[in-house]
Amino acid sequence: MNDLNPNINKIENTQTHVAISPRATADILTQIAHLSARIDYDAGLKPAQWAALRYFSQAVTNHRTISAYASNNGVTPGAASQVVDTLVKKGLAARELSQEDRRVVWVHPTEKALELLEQDPHETLTSVIHGLSEKDQLALAQIMSHVLVNMLSRIP
Protein backbone atom coordinates (compact mmCIF):
# COMPACT_ATOMS: atom_id res chain seq x y z
CA MET A 1 0.00 0.00 0.00
CA ASN A 2 1.36 3.43 -0.93
CA ASP A 3 0.45 6.23 1.48
CA LEU A 4 2.16 8.95 -0.57
CA ASN A 5 -0.14 8.79 -3.55
CA PRO A 6 -3.50 6.97 -3.50
CA ASN A 7 -3.49 6.90 -7.32
CA ILE A 8 -0.59 4.44 -7.21
CA ASN A 9 -2.70 2.05 -5.12
CA LYS A 10 -5.32 1.98 -7.87
CA ILE A 11 -2.66 0.81 -10.32
CA GLU A 12 -0.76 -1.55 -7.99
CA ASN A 13 -3.91 -3.34 -6.79
CA THR A 14 -5.23 -4.11 -10.27
CA GLN A 15 -3.81 -7.14 -12.05
CA THR A 16 -5.79 -7.09 -15.30
CA HIS A 17 -7.33 -3.93 -16.73
CA VAL A 18 -6.27 -0.61 -15.26
CA ALA A 19 -8.91 2.08 -15.30
CA ILE A 20 -7.41 5.31 -14.01
CA SER A 21 -8.63 8.82 -14.63
CA PRO A 22 -6.60 11.33 -16.63
CA ARG A 23 -6.54 13.50 -13.48
CA ALA A 24 -4.99 10.67 -11.43
CA THR A 25 -2.37 10.11 -14.14
CA ALA A 26 -1.59 13.84 -14.19
CA ASP A 27 -1.22 13.76 -10.40
CA ILE A 28 1.28 10.91 -10.67
CA LEU A 29 3.29 12.76 -13.34
CA THR A 30 3.29 15.89 -11.18
CA GLN A 31 4.53 13.93 -8.18
CA ILE A 32 7.35 12.42 -10.26
CA ALA A 33 8.30 15.92 -11.45
CA HIS A 34 8.32 17.25 -7.87
CA LEU A 35 10.46 14.36 -6.62
CA SER A 36 12.88 14.87 -9.50
CA ALA A 37 13.09 18.60 -8.75
CA ARG A 38 13.72 17.88 -5.06
CA ILE A 39 16.63 15.64 -6.01
CA ASP A 40 18.01 18.43 -8.22
CA TYR A 41 17.78 20.97 -5.37
CA ASP A 42 19.42 18.52 -2.96
CA ALA A 43 22.37 18.32 -5.38
CA GLY A 44 22.94 22.09 -5.15
CA LEU A 45 21.41 23.49 -8.34
CA LYS A 46 17.91 24.46 -9.36
CA PRO A 47 16.12 22.15 -11.82
CA ALA A 48 16.37 24.76 -14.59
CA GLN A 49 20.12 25.00 -14.06
CA TRP A 50 20.53 21.22 -14.29
CA ALA A 51 18.37 21.20 -17.43
CA ALA A 52 20.56 23.88 -19.02
CA LEU A 53 23.77 22.04 -18.11
CA ARG A 54 22.40 18.83 -19.62
CA TYR A 55 21.28 20.65 -22.75
CA PHE A 56 24.52 22.55 -23.39
CA SER A 57 26.67 19.49 -22.69
CA GLN A 58 24.71 17.33 -25.16
CA ALA A 59 23.74 19.79 -27.91
CA VAL A 60 25.73 19.99 -31.11
CA THR A 61 27.79 23.17 -31.27
CA ASN A 62 25.50 25.10 -33.62
CA HIS A 63 22.58 24.54 -31.19
CA ARG A 64 24.43 25.81 -28.12
CA THR A 65 22.67 29.16 -28.06
CA ILE A 66 20.28 30.67 -25.55
CA SER A 67 17.49 30.84 -28.13
CA ALA A 68 17.93 27.17 -29.10
CA TYR A 69 17.94 26.17 -25.43
CA ALA A 70 14.80 28.26 -24.79
CA SER A 71 13.00 26.75 -27.76
CA ASN A 72 14.01 23.20 -26.85
CA ASN A 73 12.89 23.58 -23.22
CA GLY A 74 9.72 25.59 -23.74
CA VAL A 75 10.93 28.65 -21.82
CA THR A 76 11.25 32.28 -22.83
CA PRO A 77 14.59 33.58 -24.10
CA GLY A 78 14.67 35.92 -21.09
CA ALA A 79 14.29 33.05 -18.62
CA ALA A 80 16.91 31.03 -20.51
CA SER A 81 19.29 33.99 -20.44
CA GLN A 82 18.89 34.32 -16.66
CA VAL A 83 19.71 30.63 -16.18
CA VAL A 84 22.81 30.99 -18.36
CA ASP A 85 23.85 34.13 -16.44
CA THR A 86 23.71 32.13 -13.21
CA LEU A 87 25.68 29.24 -14.70
CA VAL A 88 28.35 31.67 -15.92
CA LYS A 89 28.57 33.27 -12.45
CA LYS A 90 28.96 29.80 -10.89
CA GLY A 91 31.75 28.96 -13.34
CA LEU A 92 29.65 26.24 -15.00
CA ALA A 93 29.23 27.85 -18.43
CA ALA A 94 31.14 30.19 -20.71
CA ARG A 95 29.89 32.49 -23.45
CA GLU A 96 31.64 32.85 -26.79
CA LEU A 97 30.79 35.40 -29.49
CA SER A 98 30.36 33.94 -32.96
CA GLN A 99 33.03 35.06 -35.42
CA GLU A 100 30.58 34.83 -38.33
CA ASP A 101 27.55 36.55 -36.79
CA ARG A 102 28.08 39.01 -33.94
CA ARG A 103 24.43 38.54 -32.86
CA VAL A 104 25.08 34.87 -31.99
CA VAL A 105 26.51 33.91 -28.62
CA TRP A 106 27.55 30.29 -28.07
CA VAL A 107 27.23 28.75 -24.63
CA HIS A 108 29.63 26.01 -23.59
CA PRO A 109 29.80 24.00 -20.38
CA THR A 110 33.06 24.38 -18.48
CA GLU A 111 35.23 21.55 -17.18
CA LYS A 112 33.71 22.19 -13.76
CA ALA A 113 30.23 21.63 -15.27
CA LEU A 114 31.28 18.42 -16.98
CA GLU A 115 32.68 17.13 -13.69
CA LEU A 116 29.45 18.07 -11.91
CA LEU A 117 27.40 16.28 -14.57
CA GLU A 118 29.21 13.06 -13.66
CA GLN A 119 27.11 13.16 -10.45
CA ASP A 120 23.94 14.26 -12.24
CA PRO A 121 20.93 13.63 -9.95
CA HIS A 122 18.92 12.94 -13.11
CA GLU A 123 20.49 9.48 -12.99
CA THR A 124 18.08 8.54 -10.18
CA LEU A 125 15.13 8.77 -12.55
CA THR A 126 17.18 7.22 -15.35
CA SER A 127 17.95 4.18 -13.22
CA VAL A 128 14.28 3.74 -12.30
CA ILE A 129 13.35 3.78 -15.98
CA HIS A 130 16.23 1.43 -16.75
CA GLY A 131 14.59 -1.04 -14.36
CA LEU A 132 11.59 -1.33 -16.68
CA SER A 133 11.40 -3.91 -19.42
CA GLU A 134 12.51 -2.72 -22.88
CA LYS A 135 8.88 -2.93 -24.03
CA ASP A 136 7.73 -0.74 -21.12
CA GLN A 137 10.61 1.71 -21.67
CA LEU A 138 9.57 2.11 -25.31
CA ALA A 139 5.89 2.51 -24.41
CA LEU A 140 6.72 5.06 -21.71
CA ALA A 141 8.97 7.04 -24.06
CA GLN A 142 6.33 7.09 -26.79
CA ILE A 143 3.53 8.13 -24.45
CA MET A 144 5.60 10.78 -22.66
CA SER A 145 6.83 12.18 -25.99
CA HIS A 146 3.23 12.48 -27.14
CA VAL A 147 2.25 14.22 -23.88
CA LEU A 148 5.22 16.60 -24.15
CA VAL A 149 4.52 17.55 -27.76
CA ASN A 150 0.87 18.25 -26.92
CA MET A 151 1.82 20.28 -23.85
CA LEU A 152 4.33 22.34 -25.84
CA SER A 153 1.73 23.00 -28.55
CA ARG A 154 -0.57 24.57 -25.93
CA ILE A 155 1.99 27.10 -24.72
CA PRO A 156 1.35 30.49 -26.36
KABELSUL-V903527 format. One record per run of one state. SS is the DSSP state (@ for helix, = for strand, . for the rest). FROM is the first residue (numbers start at 1). LEN is the number of residues. If there is no record, write none. Layout:
SS | FROM | LEN
SS | FROM | LEN
This chain:
. | 1 | 5
@ | 6 | 7
. | 13 | 9
@ | 22 | 21
. | 43 | 4
@ | 47 | 12
. | 59 | 2
@ | 61 | 3
. | 64 | 1
= | 65 | 1
@ | 66 | 8
. | 74 | 3
@ | 77 | 13
. | 90 | 3
= | 93 | 5
. | 98 | 7
= | 105 | 5
. | 110 | 1
@ | 111 | 7
. | 118 | 4
@ | 122 | 9
. | 131 | 3
@ | 134 | 20
. | 154 | 3
